[in-house]
């Protein structure tokens, strides 16, 4: 089974920062592109960021561009999402997912695979 574990979510005030982590077990996360998704209550899941296998190419949704930064540490088999200047509309459950098709971020969302039993990590932005 694919094991991906997200962590780092918390309750934070508007304007605050959080760093989310995505850890994999059983396979080398460094071999694949990784996307970050989020789902707010009553809304569809959306891809907000992606980093390709090498870490050179990064994608951001308009809603988070210039506030969020995705990066990876292939030596630690980890991918991170640094979130700055958080807003109440960033409140959601955040998930990471892996694209096993190729090393890019150009694949459609349905090509990204979520971990078995993935629960994500809750980010709540509120004063």
Secondary structure, DSSP 4 states (H G I P E B T S, - for coil): --EEEEE---EE-TT--EEEEEEEESS-GGGSEEEEEEE-TTS--EEEEEE-TTSS-EEE-TTTTTTEEEEEETTTTEEEEEE-S--GGG-EEEEEEEE-S-SSS-S-GGGEEEPTT---EEEEE--
